[in-house]
Amino acid sequence: MSAQDIGWAGLACAYGALFVSLVLFRLVRVSVYRDLLVSVIRMSVQLAMVGFYLTILFEWNNPIMNLGWVLLMTAVATFSLLRGSGLRLSLFWFIFPAMLITVSAVLAWFVGLVFRPEPLLDARYIIPVAGMILGNSMNRTIITMERFYSGIRQDHEGYASFIAMGAGVREASAPYISTAYRVGLAPQLASMAVIGLVFLPGMMTGQILGGSSPMTAIKYQIAIIIAIFVATELASYLSIRLSMRRGFDEFGFLRDDIFKTRRTEA
């Protein structure tokens, strides 16, 4: 049994629900109508293109094409991560390996040992799982990276005092890494604690709508939640550690040219 298809009339009704948002924009006097229109159009076109490509990808189910798509998703996630954290693209070749190692390691563990599809590199497992891993890792790493680098940048004198007392970059940056981690980790732990009570996750809901039994959907969801949690931790840690090779100069001080906007001296 598969999920019932949504007709064009049903999809039109889904778009019609946006009228509620337009009314609320009007009530709170927020003029973002054009932004909403552009975002909805972009979202629709992008998803339509991805849907067309994934249909072909699933039909061919070629391992090389599947892994190539994962590689492309990783590159796009890296660009989005840098843009979201306010860092320059010069860090791409330090963040990209961190994201690639993360998605490769977590995919190998969970697809190879937990899901065990036949064939092993089945597009219906590899692509969606990689997408969830990368999407959540990107969002978490944006928060962690932004807080880490902005923390050191804003507390320049405090960080410099550690360096002046003979501390290395790793030792001097340790408190800022801890703070960044706590900030990024808090919402993830809070969300995990109420899953199933406050909301039903998207993957579980999708599987139930697709005809899977609730218990099967729950087992998959538990595995995915753990996979995402491990991936976000690994991505955040590796991104910070690898980017530090470019982020600090030979004297242990933060490079100002890694930021999109330069720091203004008081």
C-alpha positions as CSV (number, residue, x, y, z in Angstrom):
1,M,0.0,0.0,0.0
2,S,1.4,3.4,-0.9
3,A,0.3,6.9,0.0
4,Q,-2.6,8.4,-1.9
5,D,-1.5,10.9,-4.5
6,I,-2.5,14.5,-4.1
7,G,-4.3,15.8,-7.1
8,W,-3.8,19.2,-8.7
9,A,-6.9,20.5,-7.0
10,G,-5.6,19.3,-3.6
11,L,-2.3,21.0,-4.2
12,A,-4.1,24.2,-5.2
13,C,-5.9,24.1,-1.8
14,A,-2.5,23.7,-0.1
15,Y,-1.3,26.9,-1.7
16,G,-4.6,28.5,-0.7
17,A,-3.8,28.0,2.9
18,L,-1.1,30.7,2.5
19,F,-4.0,33.2,2.6
20,V,-4.0,32.8,6.4
21,S,-0.4,34.1,6.4
22,L,-1.2,37.0,4.2
23,V,-4.0,38.0,6.5
24,L,-1.7,37.8,9.5
25,F,0.9,39.9,7.7
26,R,-1.7,42.5,7.2
27,L,-2.8,42.5,10.8
28,V,0.7,42.9,12.2
29,R,1.6,45.4,9.4
30,V,4.5,43.4,8.0
31,S,5.1,44.0,4.3
32,V,6.8,40.8,3.2
33,Y,4.3,39.8,0.5
34,R,6.9,39.9,-2.3
35,D,9.4,37.9,-0.2
36,L,6.8,35.3,0.5
37,L,5.9,35.0,-3.2
38,V,9.5,34.7,-4.2
39,S,10.2,32.1,-1.5
40,V,7.1,30.0,-2.4
41,I,7.9,30.1,-6.2
42,R,11.6,29.1,-5.5
43,M,10.5,26.3,-3.2
44,S,8.0,25.0,-5.7
45,V,10.4,25.1,-8.7
46,Q,13.3,23.6,-6.7
47,L,11.2,20.8,-5.3
48,A,9.7,20.1,-8.7
49,M,13.1,19.9,-10.3
50,V,14.4,17.6,-7.5
51,G,11.3,15.5,-7.8
52,F,11.9,15.0,-11.5
53,Y,15.5,14.1,-10.9
54,L,14.9,11.8,-8.0
55,T,12.3,10.0,-10.1
56,I,15.0,9.2,-12.6
57,L,17.5,8.5,-9.9
58,F,15.2,6.0,-8.2
59,E,14.3,4.3,-11.5
60,W,18.0,3.8,-12.5
61,N,19.2,3.2,-8.9
62,N,22.8,3.4,-10.0
63,P,25.3,3.4,-7.1
64,I,27.7,5.9,-8.7
65,M,24.8,8.3,-9.5
66,N,23.5,7.9,-5.9
67,L,26.8,8.7,-4.4
68,G,27.4,11.6,-6.8
69,W,24.1,13.1,-5.7
70,V,25.1,12.8,-2.1
71,L,28.4,14.5,-2.9
72,L,26.5,17.4,-4.6
73,M,24.2,17.7,-1.6
74,T,27.2,17.9,0.7
75,A,28.8,20.7,-1.4
76,V,25.5,22.7,-1.4
77,A,25.1,22.2,2.4
78,T,28.7,23.5,2.9
79,F,28.0,26.6,0.9
80,S,24.7,27.2,2.8
81,L,26.6,26.6,6.1
82,L,29.2,29.3,5.4
83,R,26.6,31.7,4.2
84,G,24.5,31.2,7.3
85,S,27.3,31.5,9.7
86,G,28.7,34.7,8.2
87,L,32.0,33.2,7.1
88,R,33.7,33.6,3.7
89,L,34.0,30.9,1.1
90,S,37.7,30.6,1.7
91,L,36.8,28.1,4.4
92,F,35.0,25.9,2.0
93,W,37.8,23.4,1.6
94,F,38.0,23.0,5.4
95,I,34.3,22.7,6.1
96,F,33.5,20.4,3.1
97,P,35.7,17.6,4.3
98,A,34.1,17.8,7.7
99,M,30.6,17.5,6.2
100,L,31.7,14.7,3.8
101,I,33.3,12.7,6.6
102,T,30.2,13.1,8.7
103,V,27.7,12.0,6.1
104,S,29.9,9.2,4.9
105,A,30.6,7.7,8.3
106,V,27.0,8.0,9.6
107,L,25.5,6.6,6.3
108,A,27.9,3.7,6.3
109,W,27.0,2.8,9.9
110,F,23.2,3.2,9.7
111,V,22.6,2.0,6.1
112,G,25.1,-0.8,6.4
113,L,24.4,-2.0,9.9
114,V,20.9,-0.8,10.8
115,F,18.7,-0.5,7.7
116,R,20.6,-3.0,5.5
117,P,18.7,-2.4,2.3
118,E,19.0,-4.6,-0.8
119,P,20.9,-3.4,-2.8
120,L,23.1,-1.7,-0.2
121,L,23.3,1.6,-2.0
122,D,19.6,1.8,-2.8
123,A,18.6,5.3,-3.7
124,R,15.4,5.2,-1.7
125,Y,17.6,4.8,1.5
126,I,20.8,6.6,0.6
127,I,19.3,9.9,-0.7
128,P,16.6,10.6,1.9
129,V,18.8,9.6,4.9
130,A,21.7,11.6,3.6
131,G,19.4,14.6,3.1
132,M,18.1,14.4,6.7
133,I,21.7,14.0,8.0
134,L,23.0,16.9,6.0
135,G,20.1,19.3,6.6
136,N,20.1,18.9,10.4
137,S,23.9,18.9,10.6
138,M,24.0,22.1,8.5
139,N,21.6,23.9,10.8
140,R,23.3,22.8,14.0
141,T,26.8,23.6,12.6
142,I,25.7,27.1,11.5
143,I,24.7,27.8,15.1
144,T,27.9,26.3,16.6
145,M,30.3,27.9,14.1
146,E,28.7,31.3,14.3
147,R,28.7,31.3,18.1
148,F,32.3,30.0,18.3
149,Y,33.9,32.6,15.9
150,S,31.7,35.5,16.9
151,G,32.4,34.7,20.6
152,I,36.2,35.0,20.1
153,R,35.7,38.0,17.9
154,Q,33.6,39.9,20.4
155,D,35.8,38.8,23.3
156,H,39.0,39.7,21.5
157,E,40.8,41.0,24.6
158,G,39.9,38.0,26.7
159,Y,41.1,35.6,24.1
160,A,44.3,37.6,23.5
161,S,45.0,37.4,27.2
162,F,45.1,33.6,27.0
163,I,47.5,33.8,24.1
164,A,49.6,36.4,25.9
165,M,50.0,34.0,28.9
166,G,51.4,31.3,26.6
167,A,48.3,29.3,25.8
168,G,48.1,27.6,22.4
169,V,45.1,28.0,20.0
170,R,43.5,24.8,21.2
171,E,43.8,25.8,24.9
172,A,42.7,29.4,24.4
173,S,39.7,28.5,22.2
174,A,38.5,25.6,24.5
175,P,36.0,27.8,26.5
176,Y,34.6,29.3,23.4
177,I,34.1,25.8,21.8
178,S,32.3,24.7,25.0
179,T,30.0,27.7,25.0
180,A,29.2,27.2,21.3
181,Y,28.5,23.6,21.8
182,R,26.1,24.2,24.7
183,V,24.2,26.8,22.6
184,G,23.8,24.5,19.6
185,L,23.1,21.4,21.7
186,A,20.3,22.8,23.9
187,P,17.5,23.0,21.4
188,Q,18.4,19.6,19.9
189,L,18.1,17.9,23.3
190,A,14.9,19.7,24.1
191,S,13.4,18.6,20.8
192,M,14.5,15.0,21.3
193,A,12.9,14.9,24.8
194,V,9.4,15.7,23.5
195,I,9.3,13.7,20.3
196,G,6.2,11.6,20.2
197,L,4.5,13.7,22.9
198,V,4.4,17.2,21.5
199,F,4.9,16.3,17.8
200,L,5.3,13.4,15.4
201,P,8.5,13.6,13.3
202,G,8.2,14.0,9.5
203,M,9.8,10.6,8.6
204,M,7.5,8.7,10.9
205,T,4.4,10.5,9.6
206,G,5.5,9.9,6.0
207,Q,5.9,6.2,6.5
208,I,2.6,5.9,8.2
209,L,0.9,7.8,5.4
210,G,2.8,5.5,3.0
211,G,1.3,2.4,4.5
212,S,3.9,1.2,7.0
213,S,2.8,0.0,10.4
214,P,3.2,2.5,13.3
215,M,5.8,0.3,15.0
216,T,7.9,-0.1,11.9
217,A,7.7,3.7,11.4
218,I,8.8,4.2,15.1
219,K,11.8,2.0,14.8
220,Y,13.0,3.8,11.7
221,Q,12.4,7.1,13.4
222,I,14.4,6.2,16.4
223,A,17.3,5.1,14.2
224,I,17.1,8.4,12.2
225,I,16.9,10.6,15.3
226,I,20.1,8.9,16.7
227,A,21.8,9.1,13.3
228,I,21.0,12.8,13.1
229,F,22.2,13.5,16.6
230,V,25.5,11.7,16.1
231,A,25.9,13.5,12.7
232,T,25.3,16.9,14.1
233,E,27.8,16.4,16.9
234,L,30.4,15.1,14.5
235,A,29.8,17.8,11.9
236,S,30.0,20.6,14.5
237,Y,33.2,19.2,16.0
238,L,35.0,18.5,12.7
239,S,33.9,21.8,11.2
240,I,35.4,23.8,14.1
241,R,38.6,21.8,14.3
242,L,39.3,21.8,10.6
243,S,38.3,25.4,10.0
244,M,40.7,26.5,12.8
245,R,43.6,25.8,10.5
246,R,42.5,28.7,8.3
247,G,40.7,30.7,11.0
248,F,43.8,31.6,13.0
249,D,47.1,33.0,12.1
250,E,50.6,31.7,13.0
251,F,50.5,33.7,16.2
252,G,47.2,32.2,17.4
253,F,45.0,35.1,16.7
254,L,41.7,35.1,14.8
255,R,41.9,36.1,11.2
256,D,39.5,38.9,10.4
257,D,39.4,38.1,6.7
258,I,37.4,34.9,7.3
259,F,34.3,37.0,8.1
260,K,32.0,38.5,5.5
261,T,32.0,41.7,7.4
262,R,35.1,43.2,8.9
263,R,35.3,44.0,12.6
264,T,35.3,47.7,13.3
265,E,37.7,48.9,16.0
266,A,36.3,50.9,18.8
